[in-house]
Amino acid sequence: MTSIILWAVFAVFVLGMLALDFLVLQRDEHEIKVKEAAIWTFFWILLALIFNAGIWYFAGREMALEFITGYLIEKSLSVDNIFVFIIIFSYFGIEAKYQHKVLFWGIIGAVVMRAVFIFAGVALIERFHWIIYVLGAFLVYIGIKMAVQKEKEVHPEKNPVLRAAGRFLRLDREYRGSRFFVRKNGKLYATTMFIVLLVIETTDVVFAVDSIPAILSISTHPFIVLTSNIFAILGLRALYFAVSGVMRLFVYLNYGLAVILVFVGVKMLIADLYKIPVWAALGFVALTLTASILLSVLKAKKQSGS
């Protein structure tokens, strides 16, 4: 019964925050400045910490550590997503004042897809224990690939969903502001905004393939995995507007994320031989992320001073 209540409370909370976002934050279309985005980023992080304190009080220290570790991993991986969003918005020429709307509806789709992926992943691990070795090896591979690739390449025009949309939807090539659909001569046409939404939704599937196995290395408790994931996703919009302008300064962030992915992959691979404590995993993730950001800032200062 308690489990049902927890799920119900969290569902109401998520719906309430999405309603607040839709009815209050989007009542007027405007470009979100860094100050406003920073305030909302802090707000979402504070909510996650309060929620984590509630888990500590009601469910104990171990589950609270699992939540905050999972949240930190998802949050750090979501920073890498911001670079992709920048490329997509730039490619399609979406004005800054309309980007929040696309990300809002993109987040709703992401929440649904992540829930499906998480429950499927947990079910697979519970039924087929060997799957953790596959996921662990996959994370190590992704981490190494992230470390050696010189620059992330994104080609929105090659997105298969975008190609399919061109075949099955009537597309309106004129600029229509924030509208997803328009009617012309009695027929419904999809606008560029809707195409961008499709690209972002399908891109999130790729992100989920990386991030879901990473958090499953920390916990296989559905409530912990889903809530930490969704808290990170809900704060992604604000984080995007807060750091998108300075993303290129974090030159070592990708290396930090690569180390984290390799670490959680190894954690899964050796789970049957040695279970790395959650507090140790949390410390390693936090230290790696902090070091990569500090080194990036120091390099940026050195370059600006030279």
QUIVENPE-V819783 format. One record per helix or strand of 3 or more residues. SS is the DSSP state (H for helix, E for strand). FROM is the first residue (numbers start at 1). TO is the last residue. If there is no record, write none. Layout:
BEGIN
ss = (SS;SS)
from = (FROM;FROM)
to = (TO;TO)
END
This chain:
BEGIN
ss = (H;H;H;H;H;H;H;E;E;H;H;H;H;H)
from = (2;34;61;96;131;156;160;181;187;192;222;236;253;278)
to = (25;59;92;127;148;158;168;184;190;216;234;249;269;305)
END
